[in-house]
Amino acid sequence: MISKPLEKLLKANKIKFEVVEHRKVYTAFDSAETQDVKLTEVAKAVLLKGKKKLYLAVLPAGNNCDFKALSKLTVDKVSMAKEKDIVTKLRSKIGLIPPFGSLFALPMFIDKKLLKNKKINLPAGSYTESVIMNVKDYLKLENPTPGNFAIKKT
């Protein structure tokens, strides 16, 4: 099952979405491989910690975050949040963060590489399900700040 708050959010905003079941995966990279979807179409969410705030960055599955670029976007020095931040602030686990800042009242950033797609494949708060929706609907719902901060994994 996709997370109840996520399902409620999508239905309340009349967003068309498709739930895709797949084998249990712990990373966006594995999710893309399991579903036989391009890495550039599968998004992952990364929780960032600034000096006083948390942020959510959404980027393609095969990329890492460029924290310098993100710090310019957030106007805050950001780094990867700790696992305890994910558990306590989002009531989630690593690999289960749905990239919907509105569920957590967090400012959001999306890498421009994801905006080239018509559809986006997103984690749904479950190790065995993802949500697919139109990029336009996702942008309208979440209104993330676009930027260039995804870098190839080395």
Stockholm file with secondary structure:
# STOCKHOLM 1.0

chainA/1-154         MISKPLEKLLKANKIKFEVVEHRKVYTAFDSAETQDVKLTEVAKAVLLKGKKKLYLAVLPAGNNCDFKALSKLTVDKVSMAKEKDIVTKLRSKIGLIPPFGSLFALPMFIDKKLLKNKKINLPAGSYTESVIMNVKDYLKLENPTPGNFAIKKT
#=GR chainA/1-154 SS CCCHHHHHHHHHTTCCCEEEECSCCSSHHHHHHHHTCCGGGBEEEEEEECSSCEEEEEEETTEEECHHHHHHHHTSCCEECCHHHHHHHHSCCTTCCCSCGGGTTCCEEEEGGGGGCSEEEEECSSSSEEEEEEHHHHHHHHCCEEECCEEECC
#=GC SS_cons         CCCHHHHHHHHHTTCCCEEEECSCCSSHHHHHHHHTCCGGGBEEEEEEECSSCEEEEEEETTEEECHHHHHHHHTSCCEECCHHHHHHHHSCCTTCCCSCGGGTTCCEEEEGGGGGCSEEEEECSSSSEEEEEEHHHHHHHHCCEEECCEEECC
//
